[in-house]
């Protein structure tokens, strides 16, 4: 018997920005059979661009999924020079959920709500980078992202709003 978990989607509160570090770590794709990196990897400069001073820049948006009073997932955007960067007008996506909440449609709902929010803010498109082996590629395609570039390991995907 599966128990349906009730959740709500809301904006990240200013006193919750530290949670983004947890979700950034959770967003790191770990292929089957590979040891996860040490948690302090999120302090590397190429990852800190996702979280440093979040909420202070144009394009900074975050929605969270809350279940029974606990934040269990987050999607956030920022205009930054990250792996998914396509230009200085396009917000890049980051999304993750705690493992036990994956595969229940919460990520898709978070993505759709964030795309609606960006559209309402008059952004023309959004981008992301994703490992080719990541199961989330299918979800990104289902919500409207298309591959525009890539390399041996990852796709750069864009969603026109």
N, C-alpha and C positions, 0 to 999 in steps of 0.2 A: 504494500500500500504506500503510495507516494503522498507525502504531505505537502500541499501547496503553500509556498511561503508568500505571504502578503508583503508588498513593498510599496513605497512611495518614491517619486522622483521629485527632487527639490534642488534649489540652488545651494551651493556650498556656502556655509556661513564663514565670516571673516575669521572667527576663532578656530576654524577647522582646517586652515591651509596646511598645517603640518601633516595632515592625513595624506596629502598628495605624495609625500615621500614613500609612504607605505604602498600606495597604489602604483607609483612609478616602479618600485621593486617588483610588485606583482605583474606589471606589464612586460617584464623582460621574458622573452620567449625562450623556454628551455626545451630543446628537442628531447625526445624519448631517450633515456639512458645517459643523459649528460648531467653532471653535477651542477646544481645551481651555483651562481657566483656568490661571493661573500656579500653580505648586506651593504657594506660600505661602498660598493660599486656606484651607488646612487650619488655619491659625493664627487664622482669624476666630472670634470667641467662639461663634457659633451652630454651628460645627463642632467646636470644642475640647471641647464637652460629651461628645462620643463617646469621647475619648481621655484627657483630663486625669485623672491619678491613677487610671488604670484598675486594677481589682483591689481597690480600697479600699472599695467600697460594695456594699450589698445589691443583688442583681440583676446584678452584674458577672460575666459568664461569657464565655469565649472558647474556641472550638474552631478548630483550624487543619488544613488539608490539607497534608501534606508529601509531596513527590515527590523521590526521590533525594537526601534530606537537605536539601532546600530547601523552606521554607514558601512555598506558591504560592496559598493562599487562606485566608480567615478569615471566621468568622461570630462576632459578639459581641453581647451584650445588656447593657443597662444601664437602670435606672429613671432617666429623665432627662426634662427638658423640651425635647424635640427635635421635629422635624417630625412624627414618628409618635406623639407623646405622646397617650394617651387618659386615663390617671389615674395616681396615684402608687403604685399596686400592680402595674402592668403593665410588664414589661420591653419596651423597644423594640429591634428588630433592626437590625443593620448587617451587610452581607455583601459581599464582593467577592473576585474571583479575578484573577490576572494574565491578560491577554488571551489568551495562548496556551493557557490551561487552561480557558477557558469553553466551554460547549456539550458537555461530556463527562459530565455528570451529577454532577460533584463538588459543585457548589453545592446541588443537591437533596439529596445525601447529608449535607452540612454542615447544611442547614436541618432535616432530619428528626432528626438526632442532637441538635441544640440544642433542638428542641421536646421530645424525650424527656427531656433533661436538665432543662428547665424544669418539665416535668410531675412529675418525680421530686422537684423542690424545692418542690412544692405550689403553683406559680403557677397561676392559673386561666385566664390567656390571655396572649398576646403581641401586640405591634403593630409596624407599620412604616409608613413613607411611601415611595411609589414614584412616579416620573414616569409619567404615563399612556402615554407613548410608549416606555417601557422594555420590552424583550423579556422581562425577568424577571417581569413581572406574571403571565404564564402559569404560570411555575414556582411563584410564591407561591400562586396558586390551587390548583395541583396538590398542594401539601403541606398545604392546609387553610385558608389565609387567605381572608377574605371582605371585600369593600369595605364599610366602615361610614360613610365620609364622604369628602370630597374638595373640590377646587376645580377651576378650569379646567385646571390643569397636572398635579395629582397626586391619587392615591388615598391615603386612610388605610385600612389593612387590619388586621384582627384575626383571630387564630387562637385559637379556644377549645380549651383543653387538657383 
